Amino acid sequence: MIENYAIIAFWSPDDGVWVADAPDLKSCSAFGASPEEAVAELRIAMEAWLDVAKEKGMKLPAPQFNAPLQAAE
């Protein structure tokens, strides 16, 4: 299911880490020392986000962004 959602990874100079964000899932993001680490952490967060939404009977957001996985520099 998480494969349907876009992931955006970018460097945060203020925090000194890579941030990965799932724009379709409100407030679902993670960070890491590399883009790969941030995305791996985000995938865990996305699974948890979707599990909680399902448990609470929330309607899952439709994927709006179908961009390929890329790291922004």
N, CA, C, O and CB atoms as a CASP TS submission, in Angstrom:
PFRMAT TS
TARGET T0000
AUTHOR 0000-0000-0000
METHOD Language model
MODEL 1
PARENT N/A
ATOM      1  N   MET     1       0.817  -1.204   0.000  1.00  0.00           N
ATOM      2  CA  MET     1       0.000   0.000   0.000  1.00  0.00           C
ATOM      3  C   MET     1       0.860   1.267   0.000  1.00  0.00           C
ATOM      4  O   MET     1       0.533   2.236  -0.685  1.00  0.00           O
ATOM      5  CB  MET     1      -0.929  -0.002   1.206  1.00  0.00           C
ATOM      6  N   ILE     2       1.959   1.266   0.765  1.00  0.00           N
ATOM      7  CA  ILE     2       2.754   2.494   0.833  1.00  0.00           C
ATOM      8  C   ILE     2       3.424   2.812  -0.493  1.00  0.00           C
ATOM      9  O   ILE     2       3.824   3.953  -0.725  1.00  0.00           O
ATOM     10  CB  ILE     2       3.804   2.380   1.922  1.00  0.00           C
ATOM     11  N   GLU     3       3.554   1.817  -1.369  1.00  0.00           N
ATOM     12  CA  GLU     3       4.181   2.051  -2.668  1.00  0.00           C
ATOM     13  C   GLU     3       3.383   3.039  -3.511  1.00  0.00           C
ATOM     14  O   GLU     3       3.920   3.626  -4.450  1.00  0.00           O
ATOM     15  CB  GLU     3       4.336   0.739  -3.419  1.00  0.00           C
ATOM     16  N   ASN     4       2.104   3.228  -3.184  1.00  0.00           N
ATOM     17  CA  ASN     4       1.246   4.134  -3.935  1.00  0.00           C
ATOM     18  C   ASN     4       1.478   5.597  -3.574  1.00  0.00           C
ATOM     19  O   ASN     4       1.048   6.493  -4.300  1.00  0.00           O
ATOM     20  CB  ASN     4      -0.197   3.779  -3.703  1.00  0.00           C
ATOM     21  N   TYR     5       2.148   5.838  -2.466  1.00  0.00           N
ATOM     22  CA  TYR     5       2.340   7.204  -1.991  1.00  0.00           C
ATOM     23  C   TYR     5       3.733   7.721  -2.339  1.00  0.00           C
ATOM     24  O   TYR     5       4.727   7.008  -2.204  1.00  0.00           O
ATOM     25  CB  TYR     5       2.116   7.277  -0.481  1.00  0.00           C
ATOM     26  N   ALA     6       3.783   8.962  -2.785  1.00  0.00           N
ATOM     27  CA  ALA     6       5.056   9.597  -3.131  1.00  0.00           C
ATOM     28  C   ALA     6       5.879   9.866  -1.877  1.00  0.00           C
ATOM     29  O   ALA     6       5.345  10.080  -0.788  1.00  0.00           O
ATOM     30  CB  ALA     6       4.815  10.908  -3.899  1.00  0.00           C
ATOM     31  N   ILE     7       7.180   9.850  -2.063  1.00  0.00           N
ATOM     32  CA  ILE     7       8.132  10.175  -1.006  1.00  0.00           C
ATOM     33  C   ILE     7       9.056  11.260  -1.549  1.00  0.00           C
ATOM     34  O   ILE     7       9.582  11.152  -2.657  1.00  0.00           O
ATOM     35  CB  ILE     7       8.944   8.903  -0.539  1.00  0.00           C
ATOM     36  N   ILE     8       9.241  12.296  -0.756  1.00  0.00           N
ATOM     37  CA  ILE     8      10.161  13.379  -1.115  1.00  0.00           C
ATOM     38  C   ILE     8      11.267  13.405  -0.068  1.00  0.00           C
ATOM     39  O   ILE     8      10.994  13.468   1.130  1.00  0.00           O
ATOM     40  CB  ILE     8       9.419  14.773  -1.201  1.00  0.00           C
ATOM     41  N   ALA     9      12.519  13.355  -0.525  1.00  0.00           N
ATOM     42  CA  ALA     9      13.656  13.432   0.389  1.00  0.00           C
ATOM     43  C   ALA     9      14.446  14.693   0.078  1.00  0.00           C
ATOM     44  O   ALA     9      14.700  15.011  -1.084  1.00  0.00           O
ATOM     45  CB  ALA     9      14.561  12.167   0.278  1.00  0.00           C
ATOM     46  N   PHE    10      14.831  15.409   1.133  1.00  0.00           N
ATOM     47  CA  PHE    10      15.587  16.645   0.941  1.00  0.00           C
ATOM     48  C   PHE    10      16.512  16.885   2.121  1.00  0.00           C
ATOM     49  O   PHE    10      16.279  16.396   3.226  1.00  0.00           O
ATOM     50  CB  PHE    10      14.641  17.840   0.755  1.00  0.00           C
ATOM     51  N   TRP    11      17.561  17.645   1.864  1.00  0.00           N
ATOM     52  CA  TRP    11      18.515  18.018   2.901  1.00  0.00           C
ATOM     53  C   TRP    11      17.974  19.208   3.667  1.00  0.00           C
ATOM     54  O   TRP    11      17.524  20.181   3.062  1.00  0.00           O
ATOM     55  CB  TRP    11      19.902  18.340   2.297  1.00  0.00           C
ATOM     56  N   SER    12      18.011  19.145   4.991  1.00  0.00           N
ATOM     57  CA  SER    12      17.597  20.264   5.840  1.00  0.00           C
ATOM     58  C   SER    12      18.851  20.888   6.452  1.00  0.00           C
ATOM     59  O   SER    12      19.401  20.351   7.413  1.00  0.00           O
ATOM     60  CB  SER    12      16.594  19.794   6.959  1.00  0.00           C
ATOM     61  N   PRO    13      19.306  22.017   5.905  1.00  0.00           N
ATOM     62  CA  PRO    13      20.507  22.632   6.460  1.00  0.00           C
ATOM     63  C   PRO    13      20.316  23.105   7.894  1.00  0.00           C
ATOM     64  O   PRO    13      21.270  23.117   8.672  1.00  0.00           O
ATOM     65  CB  PRO    13      20.932  23.790   5.601  1.00  0.00           C
ATOM     66  N   ASP    14      19.103  23.495   8.251  1.00  0.00           N
ATOM     67  CA  ASP    14      18.847  23.954   9.625  1.00  0.00           C
ATOM     68  C   ASP    14      19.017  22.832  10.637  1.00  0.00           C
ATOM     69  O   ASP    14      19.498  23.053  11.748  1.00  0.00           O
ATOM     70  CB  ASP    14      17.442  24.535   9.736  1.00  0.00           C
ATOM     71  N   ASP    15      18.613  21.610  10.239  1.00  0.00           N
ATOM     72  CA  ASP    15      18.681  20.466  11.148  1.00  0.00           C
ATOM     73  C   ASP    15      19.935  19.624  10.937  1.00  0.00           C
ATOM     74  O   ASP    15      20.316  18.847  11.812  1.00  0.00           O
ATOM     75  CB  ASP    15      17.456  19.599  10.976  1.00  0.00           C
ATOM     76  N   GLY    16      20.576  19.775   9.782  1.00  0.00           N
ATOM     77  CA  GLY    16      21.767  18.999   9.482  1.00  0.00           C
ATOM     78  C   GLY    16      21.479  17.527   9.222  1.00  0.00           C
ATOM     79  O   GLY    16      22.319  16.670   9.498  1.00  0.00           O
ATOM     80  N   VAL    17      20.292  17.230   8.692  1.00  0.00           N
ATOM     81  CA  VAL    17      19.895  15.848   8.397  1.00  0.00           C
ATOM     82  C   VAL    17      19.100  15.803   7.096  1.00  0.00           C
ATOM     83  O   VAL    17      18.628  16.830   6.607  1.00  0.00           O
ATOM     84  CB  VAL    17      19.061  15.250   9.563  1.00  0.00           C
ATOM     85  N   TRP    18      18.958  14.602   6.545  1.00  0.00           N
ATOM     86  CA  TRP    18      18.060  14.368   5.422  1.00  0.00           C
ATOM     87  C   TRP    18      16.667  14.136   5.978  1.00  0.00           C
ATOM     88  O   TRP    18      16.494  13.428   6.970  1.00  0.00           O
ATOM     89  CB  TRP    18      18.530  13.158   4.551  1.00  0.00           C
ATOM     90  N   VAL    19      15.685  14.730   5.341  1.00  0.00           N
ATOM     91  CA  VAL    19      14.288  14.577   5.729  1.00  0.00           C
ATOM     92  C   VAL    19      13.555  13.884   4.588  1.00  0.00           C
ATOM     93  O   VAL    19      13.759  14.211   3.419  1.00  0.00           O
ATOM     94  CB  VAL    19      13.632  15.959   6.068  1.00  0.00           C
ATOM     95  N   ALA    20      12.709  12.933   4.934  1.00  0.00           N
ATOM     96  CA  ALA    20      11.841  12.281   3.954  1.00  0.00           C
ATOM     97  C   ALA    20      10.401  12.564   4.376  1.00  0.00           C
ATOM     98  O   ALA    20      10.051  12.453   5.551  1.00  0.00           O
ATOM     99  CB  ALA    20      12.125  10.723   3.860  1.00  0.00           C
ATOM    100  N   ASP    21       9.586  12.926   3.408  1.00  0.00           N
ATOM    101  CA  ASP    21       8.210  13.322   3.690  1.00  0.00           C
ATOM    102  C   ASP    21       7.264  12.584   2.744  1.00  0.00           C
ATOM    103  O   ASP    21       7.582  12.357   1.577  1.00  0.00           O
ATOM    104  CB  ASP    21       8.036  14.859   3.551  1.00  0.00           C
ATOM    105  N   ALA    22       6.083  12.211   3.275  1.00  0.00           N
ATOM    106  CA  ALA    22       5.015  11.629   2.461  1.00  0.00           C
ATOM    107  C   ALA    22       3.925  12.692   2.371  1.00  0.00           C
ATOM    108  O   ALA    22       3.090  12.785   3.271  1.00  0.00           O
ATOM    109  CB  ALA    22       4.463  10.263   3.080  1.00  0.00           C
ATOM    110  N   PRO    23       3.911  13.497   1.303  1.00  0.00           N
ATOM    111  CA  PRO    23       3.005  14.639   1.248  1.00  0.00           C
ATOM    112  C   PRO    23       1.517  14.285   1.312  1.00  0.00           C
ATOM    113  O   PRO    23       0.704  15.121   1.705  1.00  0.00           O
ATOM    114  CB  PRO    23       3.263  15.398   0.005  1.00  0.00           C
ATOM    115  N   ASP    24       1.154  13.067   0.935  1.00  0.00           N
ATOM    116  CA  ASP    24      -0.256  12.666   1.001  1.00  0.00           C
ATOM    117  C   ASP    24      -0.704  12.290   2.408  1.00  0.00           C
ATOM    118  O   ASP    24      -1.902  12.260   2.687  1.00  0.00           O
ATOM    119  CB  ASP    24      -0.500  11.502   0.076  1.00  0.00           C
ATOM    120  N   LEU    25       0.240  12.007   3.290  1.00  0.00           N
ATOM    121  CA  LEU    25      -0.078  11.575   4.654  1.00  0.00           C
ATOM    122  C   LEU    25       0.297  12.698   5.618  1.00  0.00           C
ATOM    123  O   LEU    25       1.475  12.937   5.883  1.00  0.00           O
ATOM    124  CB  LEU    25       0.674  10.245   5.022  1.00  0.00           C
ATOM    125  N   LYS    26      -0.705  13.374   6.129  1.00  0.00           N
ATOM    126  CA  LYS    26      -0.490  14.569   6.956  1.00  0.00           C
ATOM    127  C   LYS    26       0.487  14.306   8.107  1.00  0.00           C
ATOM    128  O   LYS    26       0.314  13.378   8.897  1.00  0.00           O
ATOM    129  CB  LYS    26      -1.824  15.063   7.517  1.00  0.00           C
ATOM    130  N   SER    27       1.497  15.139   8.172  1.00  0.00           N
ATOM    131  CA  SER    27       2.503  15.111   9.237  1.00  0.00           C
ATOM    132  C   SER    27       3.272  13.797   9.312  1.00  0.00           C
ATOM    133  O   SER    27       3.705  13.399  10.393  1.00  0.00           O
ATOM    134  CB  SER    27       1.844  15.371  10.560  1.00  0.00           C
ATOM    135  N   CYS    28       3.447  13.126   8.192  1.00  0.00           N
ATOM    136  CA  CYS    28       4.205  11.876   8.164  1.00  0.00           C
ATOM    137  C   CYS    28       5.554  12.148   7.525  1.00  0.00           C
ATOM    138  O   CYS    28       5.662  12.307   6.309  1.00  0.00           O
ATOM    139  CB  CYS    28       3.436  10.760   7.390  1.00  0.00           C
ATOM    140  N   SER    29       6.584  12.199   8.365  1.00  0.00           N
ATOM    141  CA  SER    29       7.933  12.440   7.879  1.00  0.00           C
ATOM    142  C   SER    29       8.930  11.745   8.795  1.00  0.00           C
ATOM    143  O   SER    29       8.580  11.289   9.883  1.00  0.00           O
ATOM    144  CB  SER    29       8.228  13.955   7.794  1.00  0.00           C
ATOM    145  N   ALA    30      10.174  11.670   8.341  1.00  0.00           N
ATOM    146  CA  ALA    30      11.235  11.047   9.125  1.00  0.00           C
ATOM    147  C   ALA    30      12.552  11.661   8.685  1.00  0.00           C
ATOM    148  O   ALA    30      12.602  12.393   7.696  1.00  0.00           O
ATOM    149  CB  ALA    30      11.247   9.488   8.952  1.00  0.00           C
ATOM    150  N   PHE    31      13.618  11.364   9.417  1.00  0.00           N
ATOM    151  CA  PHE    31      14.918  11.916   9.054  1.00  0.00           C
ATOM    152  C   PHE    31      15.992  10.857   9.195  1.00  0.00           C
ATOM    153  O   PHE    31      15.791   9.816   9.821  1.00  0.00           O
ATOM    154  CB  PHE    31      15.254  13.136   9.921  1.00  0.00           C
ATOM    155  N   GLY    32      17.146  11.149   8.593  1.00  0.00           N
ATOM    156  CA  GLY    32      18.271  10.237   8.686  1.00  0.00           C
ATOM    157  C   GLY    32      19.552  10.907   8.251  1.00  0.00           C
ATOM    158  O   GLY    32      19.538  12.042   7.775  1.00  0.00           O
ATOM    159  N   ALA    33      20.659  10.208   8.412  1.00  0.00           N
ATOM    160  CA  ALA    33      21.974  10.732   8.052  1.00  0.00           C
ATOM    161  C   ALA    33      22.205  10.707   6.548  1.00  0.00           C
ATOM    162  O   ALA    33      23.097  11.390   6.046  1.00  0.00           O
ATOM    163  CB  ALA    33      23.060   9.940   8.751  1.00  0.00           C
ATOM    164  N   SER    34      21.405   9.920   5.823  1.00  0.00           N
ATOM    165  CA  SER    34      21.499   9.836   4.368  1.00  0.00           C
ATOM    166  C   SER    34      20.079   9.823   3.810  1.00  0.00           C
ATOM    167  O   SER    34      19.130   9.581   4.555  1.00  0.00           O
ATOM    168  CB  SER    34      22.304   8.561   3.914  1.00  0.00           C
ATOM    169  N   PRO    35      19.918  10.080   2.507  1.00  0.00           N
ATOM    170  CA  PRO    35      18.575   9.997   1.925  1.00  0.00           C
ATOM    171  C   PRO    35      17.978   8.605   2.083  1.00  0.00           C
ATOM    172  O   PRO    35      16.784   8.463   2.347  1.00  0.00           O
ATOM    173  CB  PRO    35      18.615  10.377   0.447  1.00  0.00           C
ATOM    174  N   GLU    36      18.803   7.584   1.922  1.00  0.00           N
ATOM    175  CA  GLU    36      18.318   6.210   2.040  1.00  0.00           C
ATOM    176  C   GLU    36      17.826   5.907   3.456  1.00  0.00           C
ATOM    177  O   GLU    36      16.797   5.255   3.636  1.00  0.00           O
ATOM    178  CB  GLU    36      19.423   5.227   1.650  1.00  0.00           C
ATOM    179  N   GLU    37      18.560   6.381   4.447  1.00  0.00           N
ATOM    180  CA  GLU    37      18.156   6.163   5.837  1.00  0.00           C
ATOM    181  C   GLU    37      16.856   6.904   6.138  1.00  0.00           C
ATOM    182  O   GLU    37      15.971   6.361   6.798  1.00  0.00           O
ATOM    183  CB  GLU    37      19.269   6.620   6.803  1.00  0.00           C
ATOM    184  N   ALA    38      16.738   8.133   5.661  1.00  0.00           N
ATOM    185  CA  ALA    38      15.508   8.903   5.889  1.00  0.00           C
ATOM    186  C   ALA    38      14.311   8.216   5.238  1.00  0.00           C
ATOM    187  O   ALA    38      13.237   8.151   5.836  1.00  0.00           O
ATOM    188  CB  ALA    38      15.658  10.337   5.343  1.00  0.00           C
ATOM    189  N   VAL    39      14.483   7.708   4.025  1.00  0.00           N
ATOM    190  CA  VAL    39      13.384   7.022   3.329  1.00  0.00           C
ATOM    191  C   VAL    39      13.030   5.725   4.044  1.00  0.00           C
ATOM    192  O   VAL    39      11.850   5.403   4.184  1.00  0.00           O
ATOM    193  CB  VAL    39      13.762   6.732   1.859  1.00  0.00           C
ATOM    194  N   ALA    40      14.026   4.977   4.496  1.00  0.00           N
ATOM    195  CA  ALA    40      13.756   3.730   5.229  1.00  0.00           C
ATOM    196  C   ALA    40      12.952   4.023   6.501  1.00  0.00           C
ATOM    197  O   ALA    40      11.995   3.314   6.811  1.00  0.00           O
ATOM    198  CB  ALA    40      15.086   3.006   5.587  1.00  0.00           C
ATOM    199  N   GLU    41      13.339   5.058   7.226  1.00  0.00           N
ATOM    200  CA  GLU    41      12.610   5.439   8.439  1.00  0.00           C
ATOM    201  C   GLU    41      11.188   5.908   8.089  1.00  0.00           C
ATOM    202  O   GLU    41      10.234   5.616   8.811  1.00  0.00           O
ATOM    203  CB  GLU    41      13.374   6.556   9.200  1.00  0.00           C
ATOM    204  N   LEU    42      11.063   6.627   6.986  1.00  0.00           N
ATOM    205  CA  LEU    42       9.744   7.106   6.574  1.00  0.00           C
ATOM    206  C   LEU    42       8.829   5.936   6.224  1.00  0.00           C
ATOM    207  O   LEU    42       7.643   5.965   6.554  1.00  0.00           O
ATOM    208  CB  LEU    42       9.866   8.060   5.376  1.00  0.00           C
ATOM    209  N   ARG    43       9.352   4.922   5.569  1.00  0.00           N
ATOM    210  CA  ARG    43       8.517   3.762   5.218  1.00  0.00           C
ATOM    211  C   ARG    43       7.929   3.119   6.472  1.00  0.00           C
ATOM    212  O   ARG    43       6.776   2.685   6.465  1.00  0.00           O
ATOM    213  CB  ARG    43       9.340   2.719   4.425  1.00  0.00           C
ATOM    214  N   ILE    44       8.707   3.056   7.536  1.00  0.00           N
ATOM    215  CA  ILE    44       8.212   2.533   8.817  1.00  0.00           C
ATOM    216  C   ILE    44       7.108   3.445   9.347  1.00  0.00           C
ATOM    217  O   ILE    44       6.061   2.972   9.789  1.00  0.00           O
ATOM    218  CB  ILE    44       9.371   2.416   9.857  1.00  0.00           C
ATOM    219  N   ALA    45       7.350   4.749   9.299  1.00  0.00           N
ATOM    220  CA  ALA    45       6.351   5.714   9.784  1.00  0.00           C
ATOM    221  C   ALA    45       5.074   5.663   8.950  1.00  0.00           C
ATOM    222  O   ALA    45       3.976   5.798   9.490  1.00  0.00           O
ATOM    223  CB  ALA    45       6.929   7.136   9.762  1.00  0.00           C
ATOM    224  N   MET    46       5.211   5.467   7.638  1.00  0.00           N
ATOM    225  CA  MET    46       4.037   5.393   6.765  1.00  0.00           C
ATOM    226  C   MET    46       3.181   4.175   7.107  1.00  0.00           C
ATOM    227  O   MET    46       1.956   4.274   7.174  1.00  0.00           O
ATOM    228  CB  MET    46       4.466   5.341   5.288  1.00  0.00           C
ATOM    229  N   GLU    47       3.825   3.028   7.324  1.00  0.00           N
ATOM    230  CA  GLU    47       3.089   1.816   7.708  1.00  0.00           C
ATOM    231  C   GLU    47       2.318   2.058   9.004  1.00  0.00           C
ATOM    232  O   GLU    47       1.149   1.692   9.119  1.00  0.00           O
ATOM    233  CB  GLU    47       4.059   0.612   7.874  1.00  0.00           C
ATOM    234  N   ALA    48       2.982   2.678   9.973  1.00  0.00           N
ATOM    235  CA  ALA    48       2.327   2.970  11.251  1.00  0.00           C
ATOM    236  C   ALA    48       1.183   3.955  11.062  1.00  0.00           C
ATOM    237  O   ALA    48       0.113   3.777  11.644  1.00  0.00           O
ATOM    238  CB  ALA    48       3.338   3.526  12.261  1.00  0.00           C
ATOM    239  N   TRP    49       1.392   4.986  10.261  1.00  0.00           N
ATOM    240  CA  TRP    49       0.359   5.994  10.002  1.00  0.00           C
ATOM    241  C   TRP    49      -0.878   5.328   9.411  1.00  0.00           C
ATOM    242  O   TRP    49      -2.000   5.572   9.856  1.00  0.00           O
ATOM    243  CB  TRP    49       0.889   7.095   9.047  1.00  0.00           C
ATOM    244  N   LEU    50      -0.662   4.482   8.402  1.00  0.00           N
ATOM    245  CA  LEU    50      -1.788   3.817   7.738  1.00  0.00           C
ATOM    246  C   LEU    50      -2.470   2.816   8.663  1.00  0.00           C
ATOM    247  O   LEU    50      -3.696   2.701   8.636  1.00  0.00           O
ATOM    248  CB  LEU    50      -1.312   3.109   6.469  1.00  0.00           C
ATOM    249  N   ASP    51      -1.705   2.083   9.485  1.00  0.00           N
ATOM    250  CA  ASP    51      -2.294   1.140  10.437  1.00  0.00           C
ATOM    251  C   ASP    51      -3.201   1.851  11.431  1.00  0.00           C
ATOM    252  O   ASP    51      -4.309   1.389  11.704  1.00  0.00           O
ATOM    253  CB  ASP    51      -1.196   0.382  11.183  1.00  0.00           C
ATOM    254  N   VAL    52      -2.737   2.971  11.971  1.00  0.00           N
ATOM    255  CA  VAL    52      -3.540   3.734  12.936  1.00  0.00           C
ATOM    256  C   VAL    52      -4.798   4.291  12.266  1.00  0.00           C
ATOM    257  O   VAL    52      -5.884   4.256  12.845  1.00  0.00           O
ATOM    258  CB  VAL    52      -2.704   4.887  13.547  1.00  0.00           C
ATOM    259  N   ALA    53      -4.644   4.800  11.056  1.00  0.00           N
ATOM    260  CA  ALA    53      -5.805   5.333  10.339  1.00  0.00           C
ATOM    261  C   ALA    53      -6.856   4.242  10.126  1.00  0.00           C
ATOM    262  O   ALA    53      -8.050   4.481  10.307  1.00  0.00           O
ATOM    263  CB  ALA    53      -5.375   5.931   8.984  1.00  0.00           C
ATOM    264  N   LYS    54      -6.410   3.055   9.743  1.00  0.00           N
ATOM    265  CA  LYS    54      -7.337   1.940   9.541  1.00  0.00           C
ATOM    266  C   LYS    54      -8.015   1.547  10.848  1.00  0.00           C
ATOM    267  O   LYS    54      -9.225   1.324  10.881  1.00  0.00           O
ATOM    268  CB  LYS    54      -6.602   0.734   8.946  1.00  0.00           C
ATOM    269  N   GLU    55      -7.230   1.461  11.929  1.00  0.00           N
ATOM    270  CA  GLU    55      -7.770   1.103  13.247  1.00  0.00           C
ATOM    271  C   GLU    55      -8.834   2.095  13.702  1.00  0.00           C
ATOM    272  O   GLU    55      -9.810   1.705  14.344  1.00  0.00           O
ATOM    273  CB  GLU    55      -6.646   1.038  14.283  1.00  0.00           C
ATOM    274  N   LYS    56      -8.657   3.359  13.379  1.00  0.00           N
ATOM    275  CA  LYS    56      -9.601   4.398  13.793  1.00  0.00           C
ATOM    276  C   LYS    56     -10.754   4.557  12.810  1.00  0.00           C
ATOM    277  O   LYS    56     -11.629   5.401  13.007  1.00  0.00           O
ATOM    278  CB  LYS    56      -8.879   5.721  13.948  1.00  0.00           C
ATOM    279  N   GLY    57     -10.757   3.744  11.747  1.00  0.00           N
ATOM    280  CA  GLY    57     -11.827   3.813  10.764  1.00  0.00           C
ATOM    281  C   GLY    57     -11.769   5.043   9.879  1.00  0.00           C
ATOM    282  O   GLY    57     -12.775   5.437   9.289  1.00  0.00           O
ATOM    283  N   MET    58     -10.601   5.647   9.785  1.00  0.00           N
ATOM    284  CA  MET    58     -10.454   6.836   8.949  1.00  0.00           C
ATOM    285  C   MET    58     -10.389   6.435   7.480  1.00  0.00           C
ATOM    286  O   MET    58      -9.899   5.359   7.137  1.00  0.00           O
ATOM    287  CB  MET    58      -9.192   7.634   9.349  1.00  0.00           C
ATOM    288  N   LYS    59     -10.883   7.302   6.633  1.00  0.00           N
ATOM    289  CA  LYS    59     -10.758   7.093   5.204  1.00  0.00           C
ATOM    290  C   LYS    59      -9.311   7.380   4.814  1.00  0.00           C
ATOM    291  O   LYS    59      -8.775   8.439   5.141  1.00  0.00           O
ATOM    292  CB  LYS    59     -11.755   7.997   4.406  1.00  0.00           C
ATOM    293  N   LEU    60      -8.685   6.444   4.120  1.00  0.00           N
ATOM    294  CA  LEU    60      -7.294   6.640   3.715  1.00  0.00           C
ATOM    295  C   LEU    60      -7.227   7.648   2.583  1.00  0.00           C
ATOM    296  O   LEU    60      -8.039   7.598   1.659  1.00  0.00           O
ATOM    297  CB  LEU    60      -6.649   5.304   3.288  1.00  0.00           C
ATOM    298  N   PRO    61      -6.267   8.562   2.644  1.00  0.00           N
ATOM    299  CA  PRO    61      -6.142   9.555   1.576  1.00  0.00           C
ATOM    300  C   PRO    61      -5.740   8.902   0.260  1.00  0.00           C
ATOM    301  O   PRO    61      -4.916   7.988   0.227  1.00  0.00           O
ATOM    302  CB  PRO    61      -5.121  10.627   1.961  1.00  0.00           C
ATOM    303  N   ALA    62      -6.325   9.380  -0.797  1.00  0.00           N
ATOM    304  CA  ALA    62      -5.945   8.903  -2.127  1.00  0.00           C
ATOM    305  C   ALA    62      -4.590   9.490  -2.481  1.00  0.00           C
ATOM    306  O   ALA    62      -4.344  10.668  -2.223  1.00  0.00           O
ATOM    307  CB  ALA    62      -7.016   9.286  -3.198  1.00  0.00           C
ATOM    308  N   PRO    63      -3.711   8.695  -3.064  1.00  0.00           N
ATOM    309  CA  PRO    63      -2.418   9.237  -3.492  1.00  0.00           C
ATOM    310  C   PRO    63      -2.627  10.347  -4.515  1.00  0.00           C
ATOM    311  O   PRO    63      -3.308  10.149  -5.521  1.00  0.00           O
ATOM    312  CB  PRO    63      -1.524   8.123  -4.083  1.00  0.00           C
ATOM    313  N   GLN    64      -2.049  11.498  -4.261  1.00  0.00           N
ATOM    314  CA  GLN    64      -2.181  12.644  -5.152  1.00  0.00           C
ATOM    315  C   GLN    64      -0.916  12.884  -5.973  1.00  0.00           C
ATOM    316  O   GLN    64      -0.955  13.493  -7.042  1.00  0.00           O
ATOM    317  CB  GLN    64      -2.517  13.886  -4.350  1.00  0.00           C
ATOM    318  N   PHE    65       0.190  12.398  -5.457  1.00  0.00           N
ATOM    319  CA  PHE    65       1.483  12.627  -6.092  1.00  0.00           C
ATOM    320  C   PHE    65       2.039  11.283  -6.547  1.00  0.00           C
ATOM    321  O   PHE    65       2.189  10.367  -5.739  1.00  0.00           O
ATOM    322  CB  PHE    65       2.475  13.347  -5.121  1.00  0.00           C
ATOM    323  N   ASN    66       2.338  11.163  -7.805  1.00  0.00           N
ATOM    324  CA  ASN    66       2.872   9.914  -8.319  1.00  0.00           C
ATOM    325  C   ASN    66       4.284  10.099  -8.864  1.00  0.00           C
ATOM    326  O   ASN    66       4.666   9.469  -9.850  1.00  0.00           O
ATOM    327  CB  ASN    66       1.959   9.357  -9.402  1.00  0.00           C
ATOM    328  N   ALA    67       5.039  10.954  -8.225  1.00  0.00           N
ATOM    329  CA  ALA    67       6.404  11.234  -8.677  1.00  0.00           C
ATOM    330  C   ALA    67       7.316  10.073  -8.320  1.00  0.00           C
ATOM    331  O   ALA    67       7.085   9.416  -7.305  1.00  0.00           O
ATOM    332  CB  ALA    67       6.933  12.545  -8.054  1.00  0.00           C
ATOM    333  N   PRO    68       8.335   9.797  -9.107  1.00  0.00           N
ATOM    334  CA  PRO    68       9.295   8.762  -8.762  1.00  0.00           C
ATOM    335  C   PRO    68      10.118   9.184  -7.548  1.00  0.00           C
ATOM    336  O   PRO    68      10.259  10.374  -7.269  1.00  0.00           O
ATOM    337  CB  PRO    68      10.213   8.460  -9.955  1.00  0.00           C
ATOM    338  N   LEU    69      10.653   8.211  -6.837  1.00  0.00           N
ATOM    339  CA  LEU    69      11.479   8.478  -5.664  1.00  0.00           C
ATOM    340  C   LEU    69      12.751   9.202  -6.101  1.00  0.00           C
ATOM    341  O   LEU    69      13.495   8.704  -6.946  1.00  0.00           O
ATOM    342  CB  LEU    69      11.822   7.159  -4.912  1.00  0.00           C
ATOM    343  N   GLN    70      12.998  10.380  -5.521  1.00  0.00           N
ATOM    344  CA  GLN    70      14.191  11.161  -5.838  1.00  0.00           C
ATOM    345  C   GLN    70      14.660  11.871  -4.585  1.00  0.00           C
ATOM    346  O   GLN    70      13.863  12.193  -3.704  1.00  0.00           O
ATOM    347  CB  GLN    70      13.912  12.178  -6.977  1.00  0.00           C
ATOM    348  N   ALA    71      15.914  12.105  -4.514  1.00  0.00           N
ATOM    349  CA  ALA    71      16.471  12.923  -3.445  1.00  0.00           C
ATOM    350  C   ALA    71      16.737  14.307  -3.997  1.00  0.00           C
ATOM    351  O   ALA    71      17.427  14.460  -5.005  1.00  0.00           O
ATOM    352  CB  ALA    71      17.769  12.295  -2.862  1.00  0.00           C
ATOM    353  N   ALA    72      16.194  15.310  -3.343  1.00  0.00           N
ATOM    354  CA  ALA    72      16.414  16.699  -3.768  1.00  0.00           C
ATOM    355  C   ALA    72      17.720  17.189  -3.161  1.00  0.00           C
ATOM    356  O   ALA    72      18.051  16.858  -2.023  1.00  0.00           O
ATOM    357  CB  ALA    72      15.222  17.625  -3.343  1.00  0.00           C
ATOM    358  N   GLU    73      18.449  17.972  -3.924  1.00  0.00           N
ATOM    359  CA  GLU    73      19.712  18.532  -3.395  1.00  0.00           C
ATOM    360  C   GLU    73      19.620  20.025  -3.323  1.00  0.00           C
ATOM    361  O   GLU    73      20.574  20.683  -2.906  1.00  0.00           O
ATOM    362  CB  GLU    73      20.917  18.123  -4.263  1.00  0.00           C
TER
END
